[in-house]
Amino acid sequence: MSRGGVECPIRPQGRGRPAVVVRRAPRGRPAADLGIQRRAARCRRPGLRQRHLQTNADAHRGREGSRAGFSRRPGHRGGDEIVCRPGIVITLDEQRRVLRWARQAITAAVTGQPPFVISESELTDRLRQPQAVFVTLTKAGELRGCIGEMDFHAPLYRNLLGAAVAAALEDPRFPPVQPDELPTIRLAVSLLDPPVPIARPELFDATRHGIIVERGLHRALLLPQVAREYGWDAPTTLAAVCRKAGLPADAWRWPDTRLQVFTAFDFGESK
């Protein structure tokens, strides 16, 4: 795609299933004075096979930042109703810490220093909670790397460090980040709510949800930002995510194709 697109490769979690990642922009108090950019710079990179990372900002308001996820009503197994639930709340101060840690981890890895270690005294209870994370790097508004850690059992800070270093050094689409690039690179961090299965494609709301499609070994995702930016309706978005997964455009209609929706929360460095 030519605008707003960020691809994040699937990153395996050991011998488990691959990770997928997403992102969104919170709303609330302006954060420029805090060195936090509430919406990451748009990353332009051609090709529909990109992984797009953004989510619905309208569900996220407040001074400290908030996020909403989705869960099934008890007794429903991917049924007709998707119920919003509160997600992790991370304060502006914690956002600044997370961004600083990500940059320090990248700097250490790129310059050949010992791995960056977070001081125990800086870890809050929220930052110790299990949380999937991805890190996106941009340079002059263009994508420079993006990797996510989709381990919902590992703490936020641990997933953060793994995703940050991997985004700088292991994204297969780019050469490793070089030390002289560090001053020109900007970071964005996204926190992902667990995806929730939906029983019918009609339950996917292209104006609110990110979407994951999975069938056999084929898997891909699109973020809500994509559909909004291109004016796509739900069928168009579902067809696009199927093509990204290497499936026919109408595979979302097949009974054995698995669909999941998600939201996320993102924040980034100011320019």
N, C-alpha and C positions, 0 to 999 in steps of 0.2 A: 504494500500500500504506500501511497505517496505522502500521507500525513498522519500525524497522531499515532503512528503504529510503533509498538515496541514488541519485539519478539523475545521470548524467554525460553531457552531450551529446557526440555524435560531433564531433570537432574535425578538420577537414581538415588534411593535411600538404601544403601547397602544392597542386600539381596531382595529388598521389598519392591513394591510397585513404584513406578516413576513418580516424580513430583511434578505438580503443575502449579503455576503461580498467577496471581492477579494483582490489580491495584486500583485505587480510587483516590479522589481528592476530597478531603474534609472541608467543611465550611465552618465559619465562626470568626473569632477575633483575628484581625490581620496579624501576620507573623513576621513581616519583613524586618521589624525592629529586633526580632529574636534570631535572625539568621535562618529562618525556616520558610521555605516556599511552599505554600499550600497546594499548588498544582505544579507537577513536574513539567519541565519544558517538553514541548512536543518533539518527538523523535521521528525523523523521516528516513524511511528505508523501504525500497521497493519490494513488491512481492506479497501475494496474499498469504503465504505460508508463515507470516509473522505471528507472534503471540502478542496479543494486545492486552494492556494492563491498565485498567481504570475501573471505577465503579460509580454508582449513583451518589452524587453529593447531597441530594435533597434529603436523604435519610440520616445525614450526619451533621448535626449542628452542635454548637456549644463552645464554651471558652476553652475547655481542655481537649476537645476533640472527642468524638464518640463514634461508635460503629454499630451497625445492626447486622445480624446474620439471619439465617433461616433455619427453622427446624420443623419437623413434621409434628402434627398434633398427635399426642399419645394414642396408640392404637392404629394409626395410619401407617401404612408401609408404602411410602412414596405416593400417597393418595392425592386427593384433589385440592387439599388446602395446604398452603405454605404459610407457616406462622413465624412472624418476626420475633427474634429474641435479642436481648442485649449482648453485645460483644465486648471485647476488652476495651477499657478506657485508658488511654495513655496521655499524660499531661504534656503541656508544651515543654516543660523542663525535661521530661523523659524523652520527648522527641529529639531535643537537642543532644542529649546524651547518646541516643541511638545513632544519630547521624555522625557524631564525633567518633564513636567506636568504629563505625563502618569505615570511615576515612582512615583512622589509625591502623585498622587491620589491613586495609588495602596498601597503605604506604609501607608498612612493615614487609608485606609480602612482595611488593614490586621492587623494593630497594634491597632485598636480600637480608633484612634484619630478622632477628628471632620473632616468632609469632606473637602478635599482640595479645596481651592477657588483660581482661577487665578486672579492676580492683573490686574485691568483695564489698567494700564500703560504698561503692557507687550503684550497686544492684538494689533496686527496689523490689517489693513483692510482685508488682505487676510485670516487671521485666524478667522475673524468674518463671512466670507462668508459661505453660506450653503454648506455643504459637508458631504457625507457619509464617515464613518471611521470604520475601525476595528483595533483591537489590538491583536497581537499574542505574547504569552509568551513561551519561550523555556528554558529548563534546561538541561545542558550537551548535547545540540544538540537535545533533545527530546521535543516534544510538551508538554506544561504544561497548556495551556489554550488558547482559541481563541474565541472572541465574536465580532460581528460587529453591528454597528448602521447604518441602511440603511435609515435614515431620511434625504431626500434631501432638506428639508425646515429648518432644525436646523443648527446652525452654527457649523463649524468644531470643535471649542474648546469644545462645549457642547457635541457633539457626542463622541469626544475623551475621555472625562472624564467618560461618561457612559460606553463606550466600555472597557476602561482600568479596571475599578472596576469590571465589570461583568466578564471579562476574568480571573481575579484573584479569584473571589469568586463564580461565578454562572455557570461556564461551567459544565454541568451535567456529563461529562465523568471523571472529576477529583475531588478530595477533594479540599476544599479551600486552597489557598496558605497560608503557615504558616510564621510567622515573620522570623524564622531562615533560610527560603529559599530565602529571598529577595536578599542577595548578590550574589546568584548563578543564578538568573533568568535574562534572556535577553529579551528585548522588541523590537518588530517591529511594525511599524504603516503603514497602507495602506489607501490611499485615492481613492475612487471609483468613476469613471465616471458613469453617469446614463446609465443603460442598454438600448439598442435599439432593438426593434423587427425586425426580418428578416422574409420575406415572404416565402423563400424557404431554405431548409437545405443546398443547394449548395452554398449559400452565406456565410456560416460559414467557416472561414479560421483557421484551427487548429494550424497554426504556429504563428498566431497573436492574436486571440480572446479567451477570456474566454467565456463560454457558460452557459446559464441558460435554463433549460427545465421546463415547467409547464403544467400540465394537471389536471384539477379538483383541488383536495387538494394535489396533488403530486407536489413537487418542489425541485430542486437541482441545484447545479452549479459545474463546474470544471474550473480551471484556466488554462491559456495557458501553463504554465510550465509543467503541467501534460503530455500533448500530446507530447511536445518536449522531455521530459526526457525519455518517454517510446517509442518514435518513432511512436506514433499513427497517423494515418491519420484521416480525418474528420469523416468518418463513425464509426470508432472504438471509437473515442472520444464521439460522439453522443450516441452510444450504452452504453458507460460507465456512462454518466451522467443520462441516462434514468434508468439504474439499480440502481444508487444511489438514485434516486427519488422513487424507489419502483415500477417502470413501466417495462413492457417488453422491451427488448433491442431494438426492432424495433419501439418503440412508437414514435420516432422522425419522422417517415415517415407518421404518421397519420395526417389527415388534421386539426383535432381539438387540436393538440399539439402545444403549443406556445413556440417559440424559441427566445432568446434574446442574443445579444453579448455585450461585455463590455471590457474596459481596466481599468487599475488602476496604481497607483504610490506608491511605498513603500520604506521605509528607516528604518534602525534599529540601535540599539546600537552596538558598537564594543565590541569585546570580552574582 
